[in-house]
Structures are given as structure tokens and as C-alpha cells.
């Protein structure tokens, strides 16, 4: 019975360890799923930043046009004769070359990727294997007790 229990403990412990490592360990299923979601989020941020960069580059190319210089002069308080000047203050926006870009819409945060360490997985699999071995041993004793009881009743 002792060899049987030792064999069950080792085999079930190995099976639990492999199963938990494949699911919860580093480079396991859930770890890879979290990483792929993080990659998708980062690709969205990169796309948004590239769009903003393209807008800024187009704006930079038109910086020295007459219309742009007039707009900047008006924004700084200069006006042409006969013009009525209205001034609006931007709120919580970044002002870049006369255009407003709201960088608050871009989520730069990264999620923390969670996984179980190898010693933690080993400990959990040892506890599960021990519980399974204990159940098998108790079941074996219960069955052997029932066999002994039936043999005594027959005699």
C-alpha cells in the first residue's frame, strides 16, 4: 500500500504540476492571453501616436505660409484693420502650432501581467497530490475494512 501511495503521489504531483504550469505559470495559457491583450493595447496607442505625428508633420510643413502667420498674429493679439477678433481659451488641451490635440484620450498605461512562480506551482501541486493520495489511501482502507467485515460475517 505504501508503494502504491508513493506512486500515486508522484504521478499525480507531476500531472498537477504540468497542468498548473501550462495554465497559470510563466509562459502558460493565461500569461500568453494577457500578453496578447497588452500587445493589442500598445498597438492601438502606437496607431494613435502615428496619427498625431502625421498631423503635426503636416502642420509643420505649413508653418511659414501667409495664412498660418496671420492666424498666429491674430492669436497673439495682433489684428488687421477692420477685423473683429474673438479669442477662445483652450481648456485642458495641449496647444501645438495653433491646433489642439487632446493626448488624454490615448491610454499609455500598461497592465501588469500575472503568473504563478514555479515554487508556488510546486507547492500547490504537492498539496493537491497529497490530498488525492490521502483520499485514495482512505478509500483503500475503507474497502479493505468492508472486505474484512464481509469475510468475518461469512465465517
N, C-alpha and C positions, 0 to 999 in steps of 0.2 A: 504494500500500500504506500510505503514511503517513497519508493522509486516512482510509482505512478503519480503521486502528488508532485514530486520534484519535476517530473517530465511535463505535467500539465502546467505547472508554474512557469517553467522556462519557455515552453511553446506559446502559451497564452501571453506571457510578458513580451515576447518577441513580436507576436502578432499585434498586440495593443500598441507597442512602441512604433512599429511601422505604420499602422493606421493613423495614430495621432501625429506622427511626423509628416505624413502625407497630407493631412488636413490642416493642422494647426502650427506645424513647425516652420522654421525659416525655409523659404522656397517651397512651401506647401501650397495647397489649393487656395485657401483664403488669403494668404500672403500675396500670391500672384494676382488674385482678383483685386485686392486693394491697390496694388502697384499699377495695374492696368487702368483703374479708375483715376488714380493720381496722374498718370501719363495723359489721359484724355483731358483732364482739367488743365494741365500745363500746356497742352497743345492749343486749347481754346485761348488761354492767356497769350500765347505766342502769336496766334492769329490776330487777336485784338491789338496787340502791340505793333504788329507789322502794318495793320491798317492805319493806326495812329501815326506811325513813322512815315508811311506813304503820304498821308495828308500833310504832315509837317514838311516833307521834302518838296511837295508841290507848292506849298505856301512859301517856302524859302526861295524857290525859283522866281516867284512873282514879287519878291520883296521890293525891288527897285523900280517897279512900274509906277507911272504917274498916279494912277488911281489909288494904289496902296499907300503912296506917300501922302496923298491928300487925306485919305481916311485916317492915317496916323496923326497927321497935323490936327485934324478936327478932334480926334480922341484926346490929344494933349491940350486942347483948349483953343487952338487957332481956328479961325473961321474965315470963309470968303465973304466978300461984301454981298449983303442981301440974303445970306443963308440964315436959317433958324436952326440952332444947334440943340439937340436933345442928348442927354448923357444918361446912360443906364449903368448902374454898378453891378458887376457880376457877383453872385453870392456863392461861396464855397466852390468856385471853379478855378482852374488854372488858366491864366490868360497867356496864350502863346501867339505872338505875331498877329494880334488882332482877332484871333479865333479862340473860341472857348472849347476846351477839351475837359471832359469830366473823367478823370482817371479813377474815381471812386467806384465806377461800375466794373472795373477789372479786379477780379479776385486773385490776389497774389499769394494767398495762404496755401500752405501745403499740409496735407493730412499726415498724421503720424501713422506709420504702418505698423500693425501689431502682429506679433507672432509669439509662440511659446519657445523658450530656450530648450536645448537638448536635456539638461539636467531636470528641468521641470517635467518634460515629457517622460523621462525615465522614471521619475518618482510617481507620476500618475499611473503609468502603465504597470509599475510594480504593485501599487495599491490595488488596481483593478485585477491584475493576475492573482494576487494574494486572496482577494475576495472570491474570485472564481474557483481557485484551488480549495479554499475553505468550504465553499458550497458543495463541490464535488466530494470532498472528504466527508462532510456531514451526510450527504446523500448516500455515500457508500456505507457509512456506519449504520444509517437507518435501515438500508436494505439488508445488511448483514444481520442486524438485530431482528428484522422480520423473518429472515430465513431461520435463525436460531429459534425464534418463538414457534414457528410452524413445525420445526423438527422436534421440539420438546412436546408439542401438542400431539404429534403423531405417535410418540413413544409411549 
